[in-house]
């Protein structure tokens, strides 16, 4: 089975973290989300991936290469300009001559594929859209379906009394290669606003099925943090690297703790981390590989990417530090996003 991973967006709502990083490469529990997704799909029989990339595509290519390290084959369809969801699919047409999967790679969801694939084969239409149920559908495009699962229409951001359901597009599609005939080439095309409505209008057969399990769009700082807290609370049971050194505290290899360090669970610590004397870590702290935490640092409700440094006496709360960020001694960081020593943005 082949899968197209849509990873070309700018991730503007996560800036400055995504200035030089594709959003799907943002780490979740100290590992790029895209790596979690590929590993999960490989375990379900997907062995050939195509990356639809544009923004900082070299970051993805350097990390994954040809996929051999993960036991899969990876090829690349780099967009010459922003092409939209359907435009990026059309740009990858040369790679697909049979039924294929498409993932919005910045959606945090690890779906079970077999039920979706069986449903797709049974209905015989051109497209299956994985759906998820939300408590408040008023911020999304909501689907209306008949009893067979056929999608009749999309209602964009309806008022509560106008919503035909609470089911929304989960960002996973199963498509037949005939879909390429419905997508114009060499321009930006939205699959939600153009392609799916056209397929519905022409009765090509667009169906939807609920995809169970954890689902979240990680596209804002608050949602990105919440994914991590859900991992730590095991509401999202993503594999955790390392071992539990005390209940609710996971630590990787070659970690050094100073005297009097206090951990307030839940906490996740990567490999080769050094934490100074009398530091207080947690609750809800994720510290990446090769980080250095000084003495008397307080770090709670915060995420530090690999190789970050926090000097003595600093306090972090509800903040995110990008790769190799250095925090000076004695500073207070609250509701901040920092991607280099000179850039601070309020979350």
C-alpha positions as a printed NumPy array, in Angstrom:
array([[  0.   ,   0.   ,   0.   ],
       [  1.192,   3.515,  -0.841],
       [  0.541,   6.661,   1.166],
       [  0.931,  10.323,   0.265],
       [  1.875,  12.474,   3.263],
       [  0.922,  16.125,   2.851],
       [  3.695,  18.003,   4.632],
       [  4.067,  21.208,   2.631],
       [  2.212,  23.775,   4.743],
       [  3.843,  26.802,   6.329],
       [  2.576,  26.167,   9.861],
       [  2.093,  29.895,  10.383],
       [  0.176,  29.56 ,  13.664],
       [  3.125,  27.744,  15.255],
       [  5.683,  30.383,  14.322],
       [  8.42 ,  31.065,  15.259],
       [  8.907,  27.328,  15.887],
       [  8.118,  26.553,  12.248],
       [ 10.163,  29.318,  10.626],
       [ 12.737,  26.75 ,   9.506],
       [ 10.82 ,  23.548,  10.159],
       [  7.85 ,  21.858,   8.472],
       [  5.015,  21.597,  10.988],
       [  4.797,  17.765,  10.783],
       [  8.457,  17.642,  11.866],
       [  7.68 ,  19.332,  15.189],
       [  8.52 ,  16.83 ,  17.916],
       [  5.836,  15.073,  19.898],
       [  7.289,  13.38 ,  22.981],
       [ 10.845,  14.095,  21.73 ],
       [ 10.381,  12.526,  18.297],
       [  9.209,  14.215,  15.064],
       [  5.488,  13.667,  14.637],
       [  6.08 ,  12.537,  11.047],
       [  8.309,   9.752,  12.351],
       [  5.584,   8.539,  14.727],
       [  3.122,   8.507,  11.825],
       [  5.385,   6.61 ,   9.419],
       [  6.231,   4.013,  12.063],
       [  2.547,   3.481,  12.852],
       [  1.573,   3.125,   9.199],
       [  4.465,   0.759,   8.487],
       [  3.17 ,  -1.532,  11.215],
       [ -0.161,  -1.621,   9.342],
       [  1.34 ,  -2.608,   6.036],
       [  2.148,   0.716,   4.36 ],
       [  5.646,   0.314,   2.93 ],
       [  5.846,   3.059,   0.287],
       [  5.502,   6.758,   1.113],
       [  5.504,   9.882,  -1.007],
       [  6.21 ,  13.16 ,   0.782],
       [  4.349,  16.142,  -0.656],
       [  6.675,  18.828,   0.658],
       [  7.522,  22.468,   0.063],
       [  8.324,  24.593,   3.143],
       [ 11.8  ,  23.529,   4.338],
       [ 11.486,  20.28 ,   2.396],
       [ 15.211,  19.681,   2.854],
       [ 14.592,  19.14 ,   6.602],
       [ 12.319,  16.196,   5.827],
       [ 14.665,  14.811,   3.188],
       [ 17.697,  15.001,   5.48 ],
       [ 15.872,  13.242,   8.302],
       [ 14.217,  10.431,   6.354],
       [ 16.276,  10.058,   3.176],
       [ 14.979,   7.122,   1.164],
       [ 13.291,   5.6  ,   4.217],
       [ 15.6  ,   2.6  ,   4.456],
       [ 16.334,   3.258,   8.129],
       [ 12.611,   2.821,   8.889],
       [ 12.17 ,  -0.205,   6.641],
       [ 10.107,   1.657,   4.039],
       [ 10.573,   3.388,   0.688],
       [ 10.204,   7.177,   0.641],
       [ 10.031,   9.397,  -2.439],
       [  9.413,  13.126,  -2.719],
       [  7.   ,  15.321,  -4.657],
       [  8.177,  18.873,  -3.964],
       [  5.643,  21.574,  -4.791],
       [  6.984,  24.384,  -7.035],
       [  4.574,  26.826,  -5.337],
       [  1.814,  26.53 ,  -2.68 ],
       [ -0.647,  24.174,  -4.351],
       [ -3.294,  23.474,  -1.73 ],
       [ -4.345,  20.014,  -0.598],
       [ -5.699,  18.752,  -3.914],
       [ -3.009,  20.544,  -5.911],
       [ -0.337,  18.727,  -3.913],
       [ -2.115,  15.425,  -4.632],
       [ -2.191,  16.225,  -8.359],
       [  1.501,  17.114,  -8.227],
       [  2.223,  13.57 ,  -6.992],
       [  0.104,  11.852,  -9.658],
       [  3.088,  10.129, -11.283],
       [  3.602,   7.974,  -8.18 ],
       [  0.123,   6.408,  -8.027],
       [ -1.653,   4.014, -10.379],
       [ -3.802,   2.193,  -7.809],
       [ -5.871,   2.965,  -4.707],
       [ -3.785,   5.073,  -2.314],
       [ -3.909,   6.804,   1.081],
       [ -3.55 ,  10.528,   1.709],
       [ -2.741,  12.013,   5.123],
       [ -2.696,  15.6  ,   6.313],
       [  0.58 ,  14.972,   8.106],
       [  0.11 ,  17.718,  10.691],
       [ -2.982,  16.053,  12.166],
       [ -2.15 ,  13.986,  15.248],
       [ -4.026,  10.748,  14.651],
       [ -2.913,   7.127,  14.466],
       [ -5.796,   5.46 ,  12.589],
       [ -6.627,   1.8  ,  12.202],
       [ -6.527,   1.334,   8.444],
       [ -8.145,  -2.074,   7.896],
       [-11.739,  -1.013,   8.749],
       [-11.404,   2.066,   6.533],
       [ -9.973,   0.08 ,   3.626],
       [-12.677,  -2.586,   3.897],
       [-15.375,   0.092,   3.898],
       [-13.789,   1.724,   0.852],
       [-13.747,  -1.519,  -1.101],
       [-17.343,  -2.294,  -0.177],
       [-18.885,   1.009,  -1.278],
       [-17.009,   1.129,  -4.592],
       [-16.834,   4.925,  -4.78 ],
       [-13.924,   7.11 ,  -5.767],
       [-13.146,   8.432,  -2.281],
       [-13.444,   7.63 ,   1.404],
       [-12.969,  10.414,   3.935],
       [-12.06 ,   9.406,   7.479],
       [-14.24 ,  11.351,   9.891],
       [-13.918,  12.272,  13.537],
       [-16.598,  13.442,  15.944],
       [-16.149,  16.715,  17.813],
       [-18.103,  18.283,  20.66 ],
       [-18.41 ,  21.656,  18.927],
       [-18.618,  21.431,  15.118],
       [-19.143,  25.166,  14.572],
       [-15.446,  25.785,  13.783],
       [-15.209,  23.064,  11.125],
       [-16.611,  21.821,   7.859],
       [-19.341,  19.383,   8.92 ],
       [-20.557,  16.475,   6.762],
       [-24.081,  15.376,   6.013],
       [-24.431,  11.687,   5.118],
       [-27.121,   9.218,   4.112],
       [-27.652,   5.805,   5.711],
       [-24.987,   4.165,   3.519],
       [-22.28 ,   6.616,   4.562],
       [-22.369,   8.55 ,   1.285],
       [-21.523,  12.207,   1.874],
       [-24.232,  14.49 ,   0.54 ],
       [-22.685,  17.861,   1.331],
       [-20.3  ,  19.816,   3.537],
       [-21.564,  22.636,   5.744],
       [-18.76 ,  25.06 ,   6.562],
       [-18.696,  26.409,  10.143],
       [-22.427,  26.073,  10.784],
       [-24.353,  27.58 ,  13.66 ],
       [-25.172,  24.902,  16.252],
       [-28.777,  24.615,  15.111],
       [-27.684,  24.268,  11.463],
       [-25.058,  21.536,  11.901],
       [-26.247,  18.329,  10.191],
       [-23.92 ,  16.249,  12.405],
       [-20.863,  16.548,  14.612],
       [-18.683,  14.702,  12.097],
       [-15.769,  16.488,  10.454],
       [-12.977,  15.656,   8.047],
       [-10.203,  13.888,   9.989],
       [ -7.528,  14.596,   7.356],
       [ -7.217,  11.046,   5.996],
       [ -8.473,   9.996,   2.561],
       [ -8.564,   6.788,   0.556],
       [ -8.625,   7.669,  -3.132],
       [ -8.907,   5.832,  -6.412],
       [ -6.515,   7.006,  -9.155],
       [ -9.48 ,   8.258, -11.206],
       [ -9.576,  11.195,  -8.784],
       [ -6.715,  12.812, -10.674],
       [ -9.079,  13.513, -13.604],
       [-11.067,  15.85 , -11.357],
       [ -8.106,  17.96 , -10.205],
       [ -6.713,  20.672, -12.505],
       [ -2.938,  20.752, -12.869],
       [ -0.433,  23.485, -12.136],
       [ -2.545,  25.614,  -9.823],
       [ -3.622,  25.785,  -6.205],
       [ -6.626,  23.531,  -5.567],
       [ -8.495,  22.948,  -2.299],
       [ -9.748,  19.396,  -1.835],
       [-12.365,  20.563,   0.694],
       [-13.736,  23.533,  -1.257],
       [-13.285,  22.305,  -4.853],
       [-12.506,  18.636,  -5.357],
       [-14.879,  16.926,  -2.93 ],
       [-17.867,  19.17 ,  -3.817],
       [-17.259,  18.437,  -7.504],
       [-17.036,  14.683,  -6.881],
       [-20.289,  14.85 ,  -4.918],
       [-22.008,  16.91 ,  -7.593],
       [-20.949,  14.454, -10.319],
       [-21.983,  11.421,  -8.22 ],
       [-18.51 ,   9.908,  -8.284],
       [-19.081,   8.378,  -4.857],
       [-17.659,  10.176,  -1.822],
       [-18.194,   8.293,   1.421],
       [-17.244,   8.88 ,   5.02 ],
       [-16.499,   6.606,   7.95 ],
       [-15.628,   7.38 ,  11.564],
       [-11.964,   6.781,  12.393],
       [-11.783,   6.004,  16.09 ],
       [ -9.028,   6.949,  18.463],
       [ -7.185,  10.083,  19.475],
       [ -7.403,  13.033,  17.075],
       [ -6.128,  16.582,  17.367],
       [ -4.936,  19.338,  15.07 ],
       [ -1.627,  20.441,  16.593],
       [ -1.507,  23.685,  14.609],
       [ -1.557,  26.211,  17.465],
       [  0.692,  26.489,  20.526],
       [ -2.125,  25.592,  22.917],
       [ -3.11 ,  22.527,  20.879],
       [  0.509,  21.51 ,  20.463],
       [  1.016,  21.644,  24.227],
       [ -2.228,  19.77 ,  24.82 ],
       [ -1.063,  16.866,  22.64 ],
       [  1.938,  16.517,  24.955],
       [ -0.142,  16.679,  28.121],
       [ -2.425,  14.003,  26.647],
       [  0.637,  11.832,  25.966],
       [  1.876,  12.312,  29.526],
       [ -1.56 ,  11.516,  30.937],
       [ -1.734,   8.491,  28.578],
       [ -4.983,   9.712,  27.039],
       [ -2.969,   9.512,  23.839],
       [ -0.922,   6.325,  24.33 ],
       [  2.013,   7.239,  22.114],
       [  5.068,   5.043,  22.766],
       [  7.301,   6.653,  25.392],
       [ 11.056,   6.422,  25.063],
       [ 13.049,   5.647,  28.193],
       [ 12.002,   4.084,  31.487],
       [ 10.014,   5.202,  34.489],
       [ 12.418,   6.362,  37.185],
       [  9.476,   7.063,  39.451],
       [  5.718,   6.858,  38.847],
       [  4.824,   9.227,  36.054],
       [  8.423,  10.263,  35.302],
       [ 10.075,   8.815,  32.174],
       [ 13.787,   9.334,  31.511],
       [ 16.034,   8.292,  28.635],
       [ 19.616,   7.042,  28.615],
       [ 22.656,   8.76 ,  30.167],
       [ 20.634,  11.257,  32.188],
       [ 22.379,  13.046,  35.093],
       [ 20.421,  14.442,  38.029],
       [ 21.971,  16.865,  40.532],
       [ 21.372,  16.843,  44.268],
       [ 17.875,  17.536,  45.53 ],
       [ 16.167,  17.497,  42.139],
       [ 12.382,  17.282,  42.541],
       [ 10.176,  15.758,  39.851],
       [  6.471,  16.528,  39.936],
       [  4.796,  14.058,  37.566],
       [  4.04 ,  13.748,  34.781],
       [  7.442,  14.398,  33.203],
       [  9.298,  13.106,  30.126],
       [ 13.077,  13.518,  29.852],
       [ 15.097,  12.62 ,  26.754],
       [ 18.566,  11.113,  26.392],
       [ 21.813,  12.675,  27.665],
       [ 20.091,  15.376,  29.709],
       [ 21.798,  17.08 ,  32.663],
       [ 19.718,  18.651,  35.431],
       [ 21.336,  20.808,  38.124],
       [ 20.961,  20.789,  41.894],
       [ 17.598,  21.613,  43.471],
       [ 15.795,  21.984,  40.147],
       [ 12.026,  21.409,  40.142],
       [ 10.785,  19.717,  36.99 ],
       [  7.055,  19.376,  36.362],
       [  4.234,  18.949,  36.441],
       [  3.774,  18.563,  32.686],
       [  7.324,  19.031,  31.474],
       [  8.877,  17.517,  28.348],
       [ 12.642,  17.906,  27.998],
       [ 14.366,  16.869,  24.773],
       [ 17.652,  15.09 ,  24.159],
       [ 20.941,  16.747,  25.152],
       [ 19.283,  19.54 ,  27.132],
       [ 21.073,  21.274,  30.006],
       [ 19.001,  22.464,  32.96 ],
       [ 20.763,  24.591,  35.56 ],
       [ 20.499,  24.62 ,  39.325],
       [ 17.298,  25.869,  40.999],
       [ 15.421,  25.975,  37.688],
       [ 11.644,  25.59 ,  37.895],
       [ 10.113,  24.124,  34.725],
       [  6.395,  23.325,  34.517],
       [  3.798,  23.016,  31.744],
       [  6.609,  23.54 ,  29.252],
       [  8.282,  21.783,  26.341],
       [ 12.004,  22.011,  25.544],
       [ 13.214,  20.73 ,  22.203],
       [ 16.613,  19.029,  21.827],
       [ 19.801,  20.806,  22.919],
       [ 18.05 ,  23.619,  24.77 ],
       [ 19.862,  25.231,  27.708],
       [ 18.219,  26.815,  30.746],
       [ 20.654,  28.648,  33.015],
       [ 20.589,  28.663,  36.819],
       [ 17.558,  30.056,  38.598],
       [ 15.292,  30.549,  35.595],
       [ 11.574,  29.781,  35.741],
       [  9.54 ,  28.39 ,  32.856],
       [  5.788,  27.954,  32.773],
       [  3.452,  27.282,  29.866],
       [  6.271,  27.842,  27.371],
       [  7.902,  26.15 ,  24.401],
       [ 11.617,  26.326,  23.586],
       [ 12.733,  25.442,  20.061],
       [ 15.88 ,  23.548,  19.161],
       [ 19.134,  24.843,  20.742],
       [ 17.426,  27.716,  22.546],
       [ 19.45 ,  29.215,  25.397],
       [ 17.695,  30.884,  28.337],
       [ 19.85 ,  33.201,  30.467],
       [ 20.143,  32.802,  34.219],
       [ 17.48 ,  34.126,  36.544],
       [ 14.888,  34.901,  33.885],
       [ 11.145,  34.203,  34.02 ],
       [  9.42 ,  32.779,  30.938],
       [  5.644,  32.552,  31.057],
       [  3.365,  31.811,  28.092],
       [  6.349,  32.218,  25.768],
       [  7.507,  30.623,  22.554],
       [ 11.225,  30.966,  21.951],
       [ 13.042,  29.712,  18.893],
       [ 16.379,  31.423,  19.326],
       [ 18.022,  33.48 ,  22.084],
       [ 16.688,  36.736,  20.698],
       [ 13.112,  35.873,  19.754],
       [ 10.303,  35.673,  22.296],
       [  6.615,  35.618,  21.408],
       [  3.701,  35.516,  23.823],
       [  1.631,  32.361,  23.351]])
